[in-house]
Amino acid sequence: MTASLSNDRSGLRLQVSGALDGEGALALRPMLEQVVTGTIGDVVLDMSAVGFMDGCGFGAVAFLFKRLAAQGRCMTVEGATTQPLAMFRKLGLGEVLGLPVPPRRSFGFAAALGLARAA
């Protein structure tokens, strides 16, 4: 797991790559502390290069989100791949973190016949 911090047109960007599991979350902790205590403004967490995230990784993201919110700062997540994105959505944090809303699916008899309305 690696992380880098940069400023771009959208503000402060924390880019994380690799597995955000227990070991990765532990390695990320000093960078998270630096973001919280040594920077100002809103933060974009770029997870486009994170292929796997477990509960420890989610805890690290939640830690950053809560600490920034306590300072009146916002955090959004960009580029979450399939597995991390599914985890955020399952835990009900997709919209809070600025992730795209999943498309509505139609089920049942009407959908099977192609009669369901488009969302």
Z-matrix of the N, CA and C atoms (Angstrom, degrees):
N
C 1 1.442
C 2 1.520 1 107.99
N 3 1.310 2 115.98 1 131.66
C 4 1.457 3 121.63 2 175.47
C 5 1.525 4 109.05 3 -129.45
N 6 1.320 5 115.26 4 157.39
C 7 1.464 6 120.73 5 179.00
C 8 1.517 7 108.91 6 -144.55
N 9 1.328 8 115.05 7 146.07
C 10 1.460 9 119.74 8 175.36
C 11 1.520 10 108.57 9 -139.81
N 12 1.312 11 114.31 10 149.74
C 13 1.457 12 122.32 11 -177.23
C 14 1.519 13 108.42 12 -118.19
N 15 1.340 14 116.40 13 131.88
C 16 1.460 15 120.19 14 -179.78
C 17 1.522 16 109.59 15 -149.00
N 18 1.315 17 114.69 16 164.66
C 19 1.460 18 121.71 17 172.60
C 20 1.516 19 107.28 18 -109.06
N 21 1.324 20 116.65 19 131.74
C 22 1.453 21 120.98 20 173.47
C 23 1.521 22 108.54 21 -134.91
N 24 1.327 23 117.40 22 -170.30
C 25 1.462 24 120.30 23 -175.31
C 26 1.520 25 113.17 24 -61.06
N 27 1.335 26 117.34 25 -23.36
C 28 1.472 27 119.95 26 -179.98
C 29 1.529 28 112.02 27 -91.24
N 30 1.319 29 118.01 28 -1.81
C 31 1.462 30 121.09 29 179.92
C 32 1.511 31 111.64 30 114.43
N 33 1.302 32 115.44 31 -148.44
C 34 1.459 33 122.02 32 -178.51
C 35 1.521 34 109.63 33 -76.77
N 36 1.336 35 117.20 34 128.48
C 37 1.468 36 122.16 35 -178.06
C 38 1.524 37 109.17 36 -123.50
N 39 1.334 38 114.70 37 124.81
C 40 1.458 39 121.72 38 174.72
C 41 1.518 40 106.86 39 -108.01
N 42 1.336 41 116.39 40 111.24
C 43 1.459 42 120.85 41 -179.07
C 44 1.523 43 108.73 42 -101.72
N 45 1.326 44 114.88 43 126.39
C 46 1.457 45 122.27 44 -178.35
C 47 1.516 46 107.85 45 -116.92
N 48 1.338 47 116.97 46 139.85
C 49 1.459 48 120.35 47 177.03
C 50 1.522 49 109.42 48 -138.08
N 51 1.317 50 114.97 49 152.56
C 52 1.460 51 121.38 50 -178.97
C 53 1.513 52 110.74 51 99.61
N 54 1.328 53 115.50 52 -161.90
C 55 1.466 54 121.35 53 -179.80
C 56 1.523 55 109.83 54 -86.83
N 57 1.302 56 116.22 55 128.27
C 58 1.465 57 121.26 56 176.92
C 59 1.532 58 107.04 57 -99.94
N 60 1.330 59 113.94 58 70.63
C 61 1.457 60 122.06 59 179.12
C 62 1.524 61 108.37 60 -109.51
N 63 1.321 62 117.97 61 -162.42
C 64 1.460 63 120.61 62 -178.43
C 65 1.513 64 113.03 63 -56.60
N 66 1.313 65 116.89 64 -47.70
C 67 1.462 66 121.54 65 -179.85
C 68 1.523 67 111.25 66 -66.56
N 69 1.335 68 116.26 67 -43.67
C 70 1.463 69 120.83 68 178.91
C 71 1.518 70 112.32 69 -64.26
N 72 1.340 71 116.55 70 -40.54
C 73 1.465 72 120.54 71 179.29
C 74 1.521 73 110.98 72 -64.40
N 75 1.325 74 116.48 73 -38.85
C 76 1.461 75 120.79 74 177.99
C 77 1.531 76 110.78 75 -65.16
N 78 1.327 77 116.33 76 -40.98
C 79 1.467 78 120.40 77 178.15
C 80 1.531 79 111.58 78 -68.33
N 81 1.322 80 117.24 79 -29.16
C 82 1.459 81 122.04 80 -178.35
C 83 1.529 82 112.87 81 -79.20
N 84 1.301 83 117.83 82 -19.91
C 85 1.473 84 122.27 83 -173.16
C 86 1.538 85 114.10 84 -52.59
N 87 1.351 86 120.37 85 -47.10
C 88 1.476 87 118.76 86 178.86
C 89 1.532 88 113.21 87 -60.90
N 90 1.330 89 116.76 88 -36.71
C 91 1.469 90 119.99 89 178.82
C 92 1.526 91 110.13 90 -67.21
N 93 1.323 92 117.39 91 -39.26
C 94 1.464 93 120.53 92 178.13
C 95 1.526 94 110.82 93 -63.50
N 96 1.314 95 116.54 94 -42.29
C 97 1.472 96 120.70 95 176.95
C 98 1.519 97 110.70 96 -61.19
N 99 1.330 98 116.81 97 -40.85
C 100 1.465 99 120.90 98 178.38
C 101 1.524 100 110.70 99 -62.44
N 102 1.332 101 117.14 100 -42.58
C 103 1.464 102 121.12 101 179.45
C 104 1.525 103 110.22 102 -61.85
N 105 1.331 104 116.51 103 -43.98
C 106 1.464 105 121.22 104 -176.30
C 107 1.519 106 112.04 105 -70.99
N 108 1.313 107 117.54 106 -43.85
C 109 1.468 108 120.29 107 -172.99
C 110 1.524 109 114.51 108 -97.54
N 111 1.326 110 118.04 109 -20.40
C 112 1.458 111 119.78 110 -172.89
C 113 1.510 112 115.92 111 -114.46
N 114 1.331 113 117.60 112 8.33
C 115 1.460 114 119.90 113 -179.11
C 116 1.525 115 109.99 114 -134.68
N 117 1.318 116 114.93 115 168.53
C 118 1.465 117 120.46 116 175.19
C 119 1.522 118 108.18 117 -128.98
N 120 1.307 119 116.10 118 163.66
C 121 1.463 120 121.35 119 175.88
C 122 1.517 121 113.25 120 88.57
N 123 1.323 122 113.71 121 179.49
C 124 1.456 123 120.98 122 -178.72
C 125 1.520 124 110.56 123 -77.23
N 126 1.334 125 115.97 124 161.03
C 127 1.458 126 121.97 125 -174.36
C 128 1.527 127 109.71 126 -127.41
N 129 1.339 128 115.09 127 136.77
C 130 1.457 129 121.68 128 170.56
C 131 1.522 130 106.29 129 -107.15
N 132 1.328 131 116.51 130 122.93
C 133 1.453 132 122.46 131 176.59
C 134 1.523 133 107.09 132 -97.06
N 135 1.315 134 116.65 133 109.39
C 136 1.463 135 122.54 134 -178.11
C 137 1.525 136 108.34 135 -91.23
N 138 1.324 137 115.61 136 110.90
C 139 1.464 138 121.40 137 -178.31
C 140 1.522 139 111.99 138 -110.76
N 141 1.323 140 117.95 139 22.43
C 142 1.460 141 121.14 140 -176.76
C 143 1.527 142 112.70 141 -64.72
N 144 1.310 143 118.33 142 -20.76
C 145 1.459 144 121.50 143 179.88
C 146 1.532 145 112.48 144 -106.73
N 147 1.334 146 117.28 145 15.48
C 148 1.465 147 121.54 146 176.77
C 149 1.525 148 107.65 147 -100.15
N 150 1.331 149 116.25 148 116.42
C 151 1.445 150 120.37 149 -178.34
C 152 1.512 151 113.99 150 -93.32
N 153 1.326 152 116.63 151 -22.08
C 154 1.463 153 120.62 152 -177.69
C 155 1.517 154 109.58 153 -144.25
N 156 1.322 155 115.77 154 140.43
C 157 1.461 156 121.92 155 175.99
C 158 1.522 157 107.80 156 -141.87
N 159 1.335 158 116.76 157 133.29
C 160 1.460 159 119.89 158 175.41
C 161 1.525 160 109.23 159 -112.73
N 162 1.311 161 116.56 160 -166.88
C 163 1.461 162 121.04 161 -177.68
C 164 1.522 163 113.01 162 -60.81
N 165 1.321 164 117.41 163 -34.88
C 166 1.467 165 120.29 164 177.97
C 167 1.523 166 110.90 165 -66.61
N 168 1.317 167 116.23 166 -40.41
C 169 1.465 168 120.34 167 176.72
C 170 1.509 169 111.60 168 -65.03
N 171 1.324 170 115.73 169 -41.31
C 172 1.461 171 119.63 170 176.50
C 173 1.527 172 109.90 171 -61.84
N 174 1.322 173 116.87 172 -40.15
C 175 1.466 174 120.82 173 177.66
C 176 1.518 175 111.75 174 -60.50
N 177 1.322 176 117.05 175 -38.75
C 178 1.467 177 120.54 176 178.48
C 179 1.529 178 110.85 177 -65.27
N 180 1.332 179 116.58 178 -41.93
C 181 1.469 180 120.51 179 178.39
C 182 1.528 181 109.76 180 -65.67
N 183 1.339 182 116.56 181 -42.69
C 184 1.464 183 120.74 182 179.02
C 185 1.527 184 111.00 183 -63.83
N 186 1.337 185 117.10 184 -39.01
C 187 1.465 186 121.97 185 176.59
C 188 1.525 187 110.01 186 -56.76
N 189 1.341 188 115.95 187 -49.27
C 190 1.460 189 120.16 188 -178.61
C 191 1.529 190 110.51 189 -64.23
N 192 1.313 191 117.17 190 -45.20
C 193 1.459 192 121.68 191 -179.53
C 194 1.526 193 111.17 192 -58.80
N 195 1.319 194 117.23 193 -48.35
C 196 1.469 195 121.13 194 -177.34
C 197 1.521 196 112.14 195 -66.99
N 198 1.315 197 117.44 196 -41.06
C 199 1.473 198 120.08 197 179.69
C 200 1.524 199 111.29 198 -66.54
N 201 1.318 200 117.48 199 -40.21
C 202 1.462 201 120.39 200 177.64
C 203 1.516 202 110.89 201 -67.34
N 204 1.336 203 117.20 202 -42.27
C 205 1.466 204 121.08 203 179.18
C 206 1.524 205 110.76 204 -61.29
N 207 1.320 206 117.52 205 -36.88
C 208 1.460 207 121.05 206 178.48
C 209 1.527 208 111.34 207 -64.08
N 210 1.327 209 117.24 208 -23.50
C 211 1.462 210 122.06 209 177.59
C 212 1.527 211 111.67 210 -94.26
N 213 1.329 212 117.08 211 2.68
C 214 1.459 213 120.52 212 -177.85
C 215 1.514 214 113.44 213 79.17
N 216 1.313 215 116.61 214 19.50
C 217 1.459 216 122.05 215 -179.41
C 218 1.526 217 109.80 216 -103.78
N 219 1.315 218 116.33 217 156.39
C 220 1.455 219 121.69 218 179.33
C 221 1.525 220 110.42 219 -108.27
N 222 1.317 221 114.91 220 153.17
C 223 1.456 222 121.58 221 174.51
C 224 1.517 223 108.26 222 -134.64
N 225 1.325 224 116.34 223 133.73
C 226 1.447 225 121.24 224 172.56
C 227 1.525 226 108.38 225 -123.35
N 228 1.316 227 115.20 226 154.74
C 229 1.455 228 121.97 227 178.21
C 230 1.517 229 107.63 228 -109.38
N 231 1.322 230 116.32 229 134.12
C 232 1.460 231 121.75 230 176.70
C 233 1.514 232 109.84 231 -123.78
N 234 1.310 233 115.39 232 148.22
C 235 1.454 234 121.60 233 170.72
C 236 1.513 235 116.48 234 72.11
N 237 1.319 236 118.46 235 17.87
C 238 1.468 237 119.67 236 -179.76
C 239 1.523 238 109.40 237 -60.35
N 240 1.314 239 116.76 238 128.11
C 241 1.454 240 122.03 239 -179.90
C 242 1.522 241 110.48 240 -81.43
N 243 1.290 242 117.00 241 -178.97
C 244 1.467 243 123.47 242 -169.34
C 245 1.529 244 114.31 243 -50.26
N 246 1.314 245 118.47 244 -57.04
C 247 1.466 246 119.92 245 -174.48
C 248 1.529 247 112.66 246 -69.41
N 249 1.331 248 119.72 247 -48.83
C 250 1.469 249 118.09 248 176.35
C 251 1.529 250 113.04 249 -61.85
N 252 1.324 251 117.11 250 -38.23
C 253 1.461 252 121.20 251 178.99
C 254 1.531 253 110.54 252 -61.84
N 255 1.323 254 116.34 253 -44.08
C 256 1.469 255 120.17 254 178.19
C 257 1.522 256 110.76 255 -62.48
N 258 1.319 257 117.36 256 -37.48
C 259 1.468 258 120.50 257 179.75
C 260 1.530 259 110.71 258 -67.08
N 261 1.324 260 117.55 259 -44.29
C 262 1.465 261 120.15 260 177.78
C 263 1.526 262 110.67 261 -59.92
N 264 1.317 263 116.41 262 -43.76
C 265 1.464 264 120.14 263 -179.30
C 266 1.517 265 111.60 264 -66.63
N 267 1.322 266 116.51 265 -42.14
C 268 1.465 267 120.30 266 -179.47
C 269 1.522 268 111.16 267 -61.80
N 270 1.320 269 116.13 268 -35.70
C 271 1.457 270 120.90 269 179.46
C 272 1.524 271 112.45 270 -84.99
N 273 1.327 272 116.93 271 0.99
C 274 1.458 273 121.66 272 174.92
C 275 1.514 274 114.74 273 78.37
N 276 1.321 275 117.71 274 22.07
C 277 1.464 276 120.06 275 -177.34
C 278 1.522 277 114.08 276 -110.95
N 279 1.307 278 117.58 277 4.89
C 280 1.459 279 119.85 278 -178.66
C 281 1.510 280 113.61 279 -56.50
N 282 1.322 281 116.69 280 -51.29
C 283 1.470 282 120.21 281 -178.04
C 284 1.523 283 111.39 282 -70.26
N 285 1.326 284 117.79 283 -36.72
C 286 1.471 285 121.38 284 179.58
C 287 1.521 286 110.42 285 -60.38
N 288 1.336 287 116.32 286 -36.88
C 289 1.456 288 120.90 287 -177.38
C 290 1.528 289 113.31 288 -92.47
N 291 1.340 290 116.70 289 7.89
C 292 1.453 291 120.58 290 175.93
C 293 1.517 292 114.69 291 78.48
N 294 1.324 293 117.57 292 20.32
C 295 1.461 294 120.57 293 179.57
C 296 1.522 295 110.34 294 -82.39
N 297 1.331 296 116.94 295 153.42
C 298 1.472 297 119.07 296 -178.32
C 299 1.530 298 111.51 297 -63.65
N 300 1.318 299 115.31 298 145.80
C 301 1.460 300 121.97 299 178.81
C 302 1.527 301 107.95 300 -76.54
N 303 1.333 302 117.62 301 134.46
C 304 1.470 303 118.67 302 179.89
C 305 1.522 304 111.27 303 -67.80
N 306 1.323 305 117.37 304 150.37
C 307 1.461 306 119.60 305 178.46
C 308 1.526 307 110.54 306 -67.13
N 309 1.338 308 115.38 307 146.84
C 310 1.469 309 119.78 308 176.68
C 311 1.510 310 109.21 309 -73.59
N 312 1.307 311 115.52 310 141.90
C 313 1.455 312 121.05 311 176.50
C 314 1.512 313 108.98 312 -112.01
N 315 1.298 314 114.70 313 145.20
C 316 1.461 315 119.86 314 175.62
C 317 1.519 316 108.19 315 -100.80
N 318 1.323 317 115.44 316 138.57
C 319 1.454 318 121.42 317 179.08
C 320 1.515 319 109.13 318 -127.08
N 321 1.281 320 115.73 319 166.01
C 322 1.451 321 120.45 320 172.92
C 323 1.517 322 113.22 321 94.69
N 324 1.320 323 113.74 322 -168.71
C 325 1.454 324 122.66 323 -173.85
C 326 1.529 325 112.06 324 -62.75
N 327 1.324 326 117.75 325 -44.60
C 328 1.469 327 120.92 326 -178.65
C 329 1.523 328 111.05 327 -63.14
N 330 1.324 329 116.92 328 -38.85
C 331 1.459 330 119.89 329 179.30
C 332 1.520 331 110.23 330 -67.33
N 333 1.330 332 116.88 331 -40.71
C 334 1.463 333 120.38 332 179.90
C 335 1.524 334 111.49 333 -61.40
N 336 1.306 335 116.79 334 -33.53
C 337 1.468 336 120.60 335 179.73
C 338 1.520 337 112.94 336 -88.54
N 339 1.320 338 116.43 337 -2.47
C 340 1.453 339 120.35 338 -178.71
C 341 1.510 340 112.93 339 77.10
N 342 1.332 341 118.02 340 21.63
C 343 1.463 342 121.93 341 -177.56
C 344 1.518 343 112.93 342 -98.40
N 345 1.318 344 117.62 343 -4.70
C 346 1.470 345 120.07 344 -177.22
C 347 1.520 346 109.71 345 -70.00
N 348 1.334 347 115.07 346 144.92
C 349 1.454 348 120.59 347 178.28
C 350 1.516 349 110.25 348 -72.01
N 351 1.292 350 116.43 349 146.47
C 352 1.468 351 121.15 350 175.56
C 353 1.502 352 108.93 351 -73.43
N 354 1.332 353 116.57 352 144.51
C 355 1.470 354 121.29 353 -179.00
C 356 1.496 355 110.85 354 -79.23
